[in-house]
Amino acid sequence: MLLPRMKLAVIFDRAFHAMADMHWRMLWILIAFHAASSWAMLGAAGETGLRAAADFL
């Protein structure tokens, strides 16, 4: 039981350090990608009430 927890802790530690070492431009690109993909998925799911730009942003 301890070994999977240690592996998970190592994965989270690596992810945290990768995110902390990112440049601001890459961070903004990831934020924009997340917003665009979320907006596209809402459209694909038929959530038209949540897809309007005023409601989404």
Residue pairs with C-beta under 8 A, 6 or more apart in sequence:
22 30
35 56
35 57
39 51
39 56
42 50
42 51
42 56
43 51
49 55
50 56
